[in-house]
Amino acid sequence: MPSRVWFTRSLVPLLLALGCAPPPAALPTPAVAPDAPALPYVVLTGRRAGPTVALVAGVHGGKVAAVRAVESLQRTLGDDLLRGRVILVAPANLAGYRAGLAQISPDDSLNLNRVFPGVVCGDPTERLASRIMREIVANSDYLVDLHGSDGDEAVGRFAYAARPGIEARVDSAALRLATAWGVPTIVWDDAGPRTLETARFLQTAAHLSGVPAITVFEAGSTREDSVATRHFVEGAMALLAELRMVRAPQQATALHADAPQILPRRGVMTAPAAGQWSPRVRPGQAIAAGELLGGFNDVAGAHTEIRSTTAGIVLHQRLPGVTTAGTPLVIIGVRP
């Protein structure tokens, strides 16, 4: 049976960058930091030395299909692991997951995937982000953040990978991970943050720390989707096979046989005010610049047509319903 292992590593330069002064001389372990937010994970070790891959699910508590996939791998992967280590984190945002919240934590109403790299002495969610950086990211060679629908959005099959242009080796390794996973669309983003302090997202913070990382979405429009869970497991096994950590299936059935479409960045269309949103597009749909994405009625009854400012592929689409000003309605992978 796999055992639970707690990692620590002294990262004084990172602590100095996190805005917590003065930083401790050494980071506390969970055993001596009872107020640290819980972080459940299992570490599986292969028969030979090799790379360490972190698979993280539940950074948003509503991504239940991804959590189910990582929990499945915790039970089944051990006997198949030929080399290296796999760190299986699920759910990363335990408080949000237990509370049934889609994205925020009940502890402080913060979104974990907007506060990386975290603050050691900050609010609970900021401390959790800092803990993930020092215990998971700092001990990994590669990282995958598993997402999906949280019940108020429909998403397609795609991956985000960063391309800040700081270290070509890390950029190309992230693209390799996304390609190995098997999604049909990859946003290899050249417009994202370029400093760790401004990273916000787990995948971006890992990448800017020198750890190639991707965020993977499997298609769905509900929190618990057995098909999405199966695709997460299959994608993880395909990635581990690419790294020669598990054997490739004898009769591999690629989820997407063609070469992936690689897009340079994403565009986000947001709600102009509080009101009612009615989408007219679906994930995976190709759209032209100026195409109608949906209709929006504000609380005064004024109607606005939401149109795309660019040509591309629909990645996320918020489901019909009432929303607040600034809420993302449609996220588009931009065509070059």
Stockholm file with secondary structure:
# STOCKHOLM 1.0

chainA/1-336         MPSRVWFTRSLVPLLLALGCAPPPAALPTPAVAPDAPALPYVVLTGRRAGPTVALVAGVHGGKVAAVRAVESLQRTLGDDLLRGRVILVAPANLAGYRAGLAQISPDDSLNLNRVFPGVVCGDPTERLASRIMREIVANSDYLVDLHGSDGDEAVGRFAYAARPGIEARVDSAALRLATAWGVPTIVWDDAGPRTLETARFLQTAAHLSGVPAITVFEAGSTREDSVATRHFVEGAMALLAELRMVRAPQQATALHADAPQILPRRGVMTAPAAGQWSPRVRPGQAIAAGELLGGFNDVAGAHTEIRSTTAGIVLHQRLPGVTTAGTPLVIIGVRP
#=GR chainA/1-336 SS CCBCCCCCCCCHHHHHHTTCSSCCSSCCCGGGCTTSCCCCEEEEECSEEEEEEEEEECSSTTCHHHHHHHHHHHHHSGGGCCEEEEEEECCSSHHHHHHTCSSBCTTTSCBGGGSBTCCTTSCHHHHHHHHHHHHTGGGCSEEEEECCCCSSEEECSEEEEECCSSCHHHHHHHHHHHHHHTCSEEEEESSSCCSGGGCBSHHHHHHHTTCCEEEEECCBSSSCCHHHHHHHHHHHHHHHHHTTSSCCCTTCCCSCCSCCEEESEEEEEECSSSEEEEECCCTTCEECTTCEEEEEEETTCCEEEEECSSCEEEEEEECSEEECTTCEEEEEEECC
#=GC SS_cons         CCBCCCCCCCCHHHHHHTTCSSCCSSCCCGGGCTTSCCCCEEEEECSEEEEEEEEEECSSTTCHHHHHHHHHHHHHSGGGCCEEEEEEECCSSHHHHHHTCSSBCTTTSCBGGGSBTCCTTSCHHHHHHHHHHHHTGGGCSEEEEECCCCSSEEECSEEEEECCSSCHHHHHHHHHHHHHHTCSEEEEESSSCCSGGGCBSHHHHHHHTTCCEEEEECCBSSSCCHHHHHHHHHHHHHHHHHTTSSCCCTTCCCSCCSCCEEESEEEEEECSSSEEEEECCCTTCEECTTCEEEEEEETTCCEEEEECSSCEEEEEEECSEEECTTCEEEEEEECC
//
